Amino acid sequence: MYLSISLQAQTPSDALMMNSKQICFLLDYNYSSFDNYWEGELKRENQTIAMVKRNSILSMVAVGILDNLNFYAGVPYIKTESTHPNGGKFAGASGFQDLTVALKYRWLNKQLGNGRLAGLATIGFSIPVSQYLPDYMPYSIGLGTPELSYRAILECRHNSDWYLRGAGTYLWRGYAKAEREYYYNNGSYYTPWMDVPSAITAEAVIGKWLFSDALQIELSYLGSRSLSGDDIRPYNPPQPTNKVHMDRVGVFAHYFFPKLKGLGFLAYHNRIVAGRNVPEMNTTGFGATYFFNYRK
């Protein structure tokens, strides 16, 4: 029921590239909360657990192997809780979630008329790094499954410093192990291994660079659709097998300090505005980036 939140700061999901022999560190904090969710397509209120809250700290590194090839690695620490944990019967969860590694390759970087067209491709892999419980939703800190991602990105930047970016991603997911020997997913399964649905996503971004590329601002839309799965059953908690559809809109800003070379500050806000088997979640975050040449 919780979804990963993508950033736009030298990450696998954007069109920015580190030059060869450069390295960038990202430290990000975000806070998410919701008190309504979609049970299937029916919107409901959290009447027993009230407001669910999630705090996340992400550390990530981006390394410029070549001018057109970057490597990424990151892992978030997540803590979940609710304002009224049902008389104390449900506690939140905390711990390190999934380690993600990725390679991003820029295969196109061409001047076209009054602008420049960039084409990129990303392949990523993530795996849980702690023994968290994926079947403890909505408090679980992750899906508990290995994931392979294949992403294609196109960005057109006009000479006026406006740009448009589109991206499509296929997410292959494996199995998550629950602490029970039976579950229901449009039928009975006598096994603790839950088949987590794979998904596709589509993203559209409009942005602009200001003040001689010192400030980057963006408006974005992200849509995600599971390729299989079931709906949350009435008066039951969600589980990793659920079919998750969501539409999310967001704003993002990244400022690079001209007098402090390599240092940047970012802030963003996202909101899930429609979906199926997802929370109506608001996420606000901020962070810092720092890049430098690791070898002359």
C-alpha positions, 0 to 999 in steps of 0.5 A: 500500500506504500509506494516508493517516492522518486526524486529528481536530483541526479537519480535514475529517474531524471535526465541529469548526468554526472560527468566522468570522474564526478560523484554526487551524494544525496541525503533526503528526508520526507514525511508522508501521511494519509487518513483515507485510502481506496479499497479497490475503487471505493474510497474509505476512511481510516476509522480504526488506525486514524492518521498513518504517518511515515518518515523516511531518510534516504542516502544515495550516491551517484558516480560518473563512470563515463560522461554518458554512463552513471552508477547509483546506489541508495538505501532508505531508513523508514519509520511508520506509525499512526496517531491512534494505533487502535488501542495499542494493538498495532505498533508501527515498524522501522528499519532499513528498507531496500538497497537499490543499485542502477545504471543510467546510460545516455544514448542520445544527446543531440541539438535540434533547432532551438533545443536539445533532445536527450535519450536515456535508459536505466536498469535497476535492481533492488532487494530488501536489506532487513528482515521487515514484514511485508505483510504488515500493511499499512505499517510495513516499510516495503513490499519485501520482494526483489525488483528489476526496473527498466526505464526509458527517458526522453527530454527536450530542452528548449534554448529558453531553458524550458524542458519537457520530459517523459519516461516509461518504466517496467517493474518486474517483482518477485515473491514476498514471504509472509508470516502465515501459511495461507492467503487469499488472492482471487483464490486460496493459496496455502503458502507463505510466498506472496506473488507481488504484481509487476507494474508499469509506470508513466511520467510526464514533467514540465520544468525550467532552469532559472538564474543561469542554471542555479535553480531547477523547478518542475511540475510532474505527473506519475501514473502506475498500474499493476499488471495483476493482483487482487483488491483489498477485501472489505474490512481487511488490511491490504497485502503485497498481492494487491493490484495497485493503481495510482495517479500522483502529481507533484512539485519539485525545486533544486537550488545550486549555490553559486558561491558554494560549488557542488552544494545543492538544496532540494524540496518537493511535495507530492500527492496521490489524487486517484487510485485503486488499493492505495492511500490518498497520501501526501508527501513533503520532503527536502534534502541536500546534494553535494558533488565533486571530482573524485579523480583528476 
